Amino acid sequence: MATPTTASDSMLKAVDTARDQMVDSASKIGNLAMEEAAKVKTAVTDGAADVADKAVSAAKTQAGEFQNMLTKEINERPLRALAVAAAIGFLYGWSRK
C-alpha cells in the first residue's frame, strides 16, 4: 500500500499535469479563435469593399443617365430649360435675402 506522502505526491503531480494540459488546450483554443476572427474580419472587409464598389458604380450609372436625360431635355426644349433655370435662379436669390 502506498504511503500517504507518496499518494499525495502522485495526486499533486496528476493535478499539475491536468492543469498544464488545460493551459495548453486553452492556449490552442485562443489561437484558433484569433485565426477565425482574422478570417471573419477579412471576409467582412472584402464584402464591405464589394458593396461600396457596387454602390459607387450604381451612383455613376444613375448620374450618367440623369445627365443624358437633362441634355436631351435641354436640346428638345431650350426655351423651357431657360425658363426653369431662370426660375430656379430667381427663387435661390430671393431665398438668400
N, C-alpha and C positions, 0 to 999 in steps of 0.2 A: 504494500500500500504506500502511496506517495505521502511524503511528509507535508504538513500544512504550508511550509515555506515553499516547497517545490511546486505545490498545486497553485498557490497564489502567484508565484513567478510565471507559471505556464499561462494562467489567466491574464496576467498583465501583458505578456507577450502577445497573446491572442487579441486582446483589446487594442494594443498598439498596431498590430498587423491590420486589423479591421479598420482602425482609424486611418492608417496610411492608404489603404485601398479606397476608402471613402473620399479622402482628399484627392487622390489620383482620379477617381471617377468624376468628382465634381469639377476638377480642372478640365478634363476631357469634354464634359458636357458644356462648360463655359466656352471652350474653344469652338465647339461645334455651333453653339448658339451665335457666337460672334461671326462665324463664317456664313451662317444662314442669314443673319441680319445684313451683312455686306451684300449678299446676293439679292435680298429684297430691296435694299437701297438702290442697287444698280438697276434692277428691273423697274422700280418706280421712277427713277431719274430718266431712264430711257423712254418709258411710257409718257412721262410729262413732256419730254422734248418732242416726241412724236405728235402729241396732241397740240402743242404750241405750233409746230410746223404746219399742221393741217389747218389750224385757225388762221395763221398768217396767210396761207395760200387761199383760203376761202375769202378772207378780207380783201386780198389783192384782186381776186376774181370779181367780187361784188363792186369794188371801186372802179375797176375797168369797165364793167357793164354800166354802171351809173354814168361814167364819163362818156361812153358811147351813146347812151340814151340822151344825155344832155346836149352833146354835139349834134346829134340828129335833130333834136327839137329846135335848137338854135338855127340850124340850116334850113329847116322846113318852115319855121315861123319866126323870122328875125324881128319883126315889129313887136310881137307878143313877148319875146325874150327880152327885148329892150325895155318894154313897159314893166315887166316883172322885176328886172334889175333896178329900174328907177324907183319902183315902189319899195323894194327892199332897202335901197339906199336911203330913201326918204324916211321910212319908219325907223331905221337904225339911227339916223341923225337926230330924228325927233325924240327918240328914247334916251339919247345921251345928254339932253339939255337939262 
